[in-house]
Amino acid sequence: MLKVGLTGSIAVGKSFVCRCFADFGIHVLDADLTAREVVAPGTSGLSEIVRSFGESVLARDGSLDRKKLASIVFSDPGLRELLNSIVHPLVIARQNDWLEELRSADPNGVAIIDAALMIESGGYKRFNKLIVVWCEPEIQLHRLMERDGLSKDEAELRIAAQMSQETKKSFADILIDTSAGFEKTRDRVADVADELLLAARTGSG
């Protein structure tokens, strides 16, 4: 089985790219979804976050208020590192379980794991190939402002809190540029999917 990491900065179109890969017969695990699962009510992950950040990060129903927590950690690198130290090991363990299940079920398939901080955490080293999704900076800024209802200053702060797109691109085996919109991005993903599926079947990955 070919193991592929997929990453990219905030608001560059990773989710759309992953949906396209799934449409083309590739197994995809969304790290954001996994990250939600490992901090769901009743989990050790949520308990540890409350111990570290206080009950103010909980919503009224006892679930994690992700927007509240994000507003706390985005402006403080130390707190962001603390949060990552809690969540990342839990996410990686869940990813490893998923990969093992797939290895048995589809040994000649392709498994993609999508994670925003894959390079920063060093997690990309576990994969045969790394895909970096990116777009032009002005498009990224506009998408983030529109998606999250942020001001330009707020959006720029969130982008600046992450590793730069150019640095991420330097780690890539495969680049997917989403700047030109949905149709051209889907065409590019189709080509990459064909390459990955062939590599998995022939063992050339």
N, C-alpha and C positions, 0 to 999 in steps of 0.2 A: 504494500500500500504506500502511495506517495503522500507524505505529510507536508502540508503547505501552510505557512503563516501568512496572514494578511493584516496589514496595518495602514495607518495614515492619520493625519491630524484631524482635529475636530471639524465637522461640517464639510468634508471633502467628497462625500458620497459613498462611504464604505458600505452602508446598509443596502443601497441600491445595487452595488456591484455584487454583494453577497447573494442577493435575491436572484440576480442573473445567473451566477454560478450554479445555484440550486436548480434553476430552470434547465440548465444544460447537463444535469445528471451528476453533479458533484456534491458530496456531503459537506455541509457547512454548519459550524457551531459558532453562534454569536456570543462573544465574550461578555457583552453587556447583559444579555439575558442570563448567562451563567453567573455574572456578578450579582444580579438581583436575587437569584436563587440562593446563593450562599449567605446572603444577609436578610433572608426572609424572616418574618416573625417566628420565634422559637428556635432559631439556629444559633450555634455558638458564635458565628460571625457577627450577628447583630448584637449579641450580648457584649462582645469585645469592643465593638464600636461605641456602645453606650457607656461602657466603663471608661473608654478613652476620651470621649467627646461630650458626655453628659446626656441627660434625657431630653434636652432641648432639640436634639436631632431626630426625635421621634414625632411622627404624625399622630393625630388624635386616635387613630385606630391601632396604634402600636407598631405600625410599619415604619421603615426608615424614610424620613423626609429627605430625599436625595438632593432636592434643590437647596434646602437649608444647609446640608452638609457640604455641598459643592461651593456655596458662597463662603463657607468658613475656610476650606482648604485651598481654594484657588489663589488666595492672596497670601498664603503662608506656606512656603516650601517645606518647612519642617513638619507641619501638620499633614501636608499632602503625602509626605514620605511615610508618616505614621499610618495613615489610612491605607496606603498601598501595602505596607508591611502586614496589615491584617488581612486584606482582601486577596492579594495576589497568590499566596500559598493555597488558599481554599479554591480559587479559580483554577489554578494549575492542576491540583489534584482531581478536580471534576473533569477537566479537559483530558487528563491522562486516562481516566476511566472510560471516557467516550471513545478515545482513540483505540483502546484495547478492544472494546466491543466491536468497533468497525473493522479492525484488523482481522477478526475472526469471521465477520459477516461478509466482507467484501475485500479480500486480500489484494485484488487488482484494481481497486478503486482509488479515488483521490479524496482526501479529507482536508478541508480548509478550516482553520481556526482564525477568527477575526478578533483582534485585540488592539485597542488603541495604544497601549503602552508596551507593546511586545519588544521593541528595541530597547527602550529605557530599562526594562526589567531583565533583559538578557534572554527572555523566553524564546526569541527568534532562533536561537542556536539549536533548539530541539527539532527544527524542521529541515526537510530536504531543500525547500525553496522558500523565498520570501517575496511576497507581492506588496508593493507600496502603492496605495491609491493616493492621488494628489490632484490638485487643480490650481489655477492661477490665484495668487493671494487676494486680489480684489474680489474675485468670485467667491472665495472662501469666506471673506468678511461679510459680503452681502448675504450669503446663504445662512450664516450663523445669526446675523441680526434678524433675518426674516423668520428663521426656524424657532428661535428662543425668545423673540421679542426683546432683544437687547439693544441698547444704544450703541453707537459706534465705539465709544470709549470702553464700554463693558465688553463688547465683543473682542476688541483689540487686546484687552487685558487677558482674556481667556486664551486667545491664540498665543500670546507672548509667554503664557505659563507653560506651554508645551515645547518639546523639541521642535526645531524649525523643519519645515517641509524639505528644504534642501538637504539637511543632514539626514533625514529619514530616507530620502531618495538614494543617498550614497550607499545604503545598506542593501538595496533591492537587487534581486535577481530579475524581477519583472516589474515594470512600471505600467500603471493604468491611469491615464489622464482623463478626468471627467469634465474638463472645462467646456467642452463643446456640446454638452447636454446628453439627455437620456439615450437617444437613438445611436449616436456614435459611440457612446460608452458601452452600450450593449453589444455593438458590433466588435469592439475591442475585446470585451470579455469572452465573446463566442470564440474568437481566435485563440485566446489564452487557454480557454477550457479545452479546446481541441488538442493543444500542445501538451497540457497536463495529463489528459486522459491517455494520449498516445505514450507518453513517458511512463505512466503507471503500468500500462499493458506490456510494454517492451522492457521494463526494468531499466530504462535509461535516465531516470530522474536522479 
